[in-house]
Amino acid sequence: MSDCIFCKIVAGEIPCRKVYEDSDLLAFHDINPVAPVHFMIIPKEHIESLQDTHARHEMLLGRMLLLAPYLAKEQGLNDGFRTVINTGRGGGQEVFHLHMHIIGGGGPRPL
């Protein structure tokens, strides 16, 4: 989507502090962190929210979940971390491109 900030980050139009990238996923640091470590994993494909996923996204969603602990450990989160997926306006989603927050390294305040 041309007006989606995360799609613009994927396209390289907006810079980010990249944590990881492959052909399907991108992980980068949140610009408004709520803890010492706060990054997001997003699919490169524009999917508006978790509510908009289908059976064809099963592998992609699984890869996001499996990547989270690997990247968390790389970022120094050896004692654990939170994962948060805000879904829809009622769920606190602000950017309407599916994304999973990985948060840790201190007492994170609620999102």
HELIX and SHEET records of a PDB file:
HELIX    1   1 ILE A    5  VAL A   10  1                                   6    
HELIX    2   2 LEU A   50  ASP A   52  5                                   3    
HELIX    3   3 ALA A   55  HIS A   57  5                                   3    
HELIX    4   4 GLU A   58  GLU A   74  1                                  17    
HELIX    5   5 ARG A   89  GLY A   91  5                                   3    
SHEET    1   A 5 LYS A  18  GLU A  21  0                                        
SHEET    2   A 5 LEU A  25  HIS A  29 -1                                        
SHEET    3   A 5 VAL A  37  PRO A  43 -1                                        
SHEET    4   A 5 MET A 100  GLY A 104 -1                                        
SHEET    5   A 5 ARG A  82  VAL A  84 -1                                        
END                                                                             
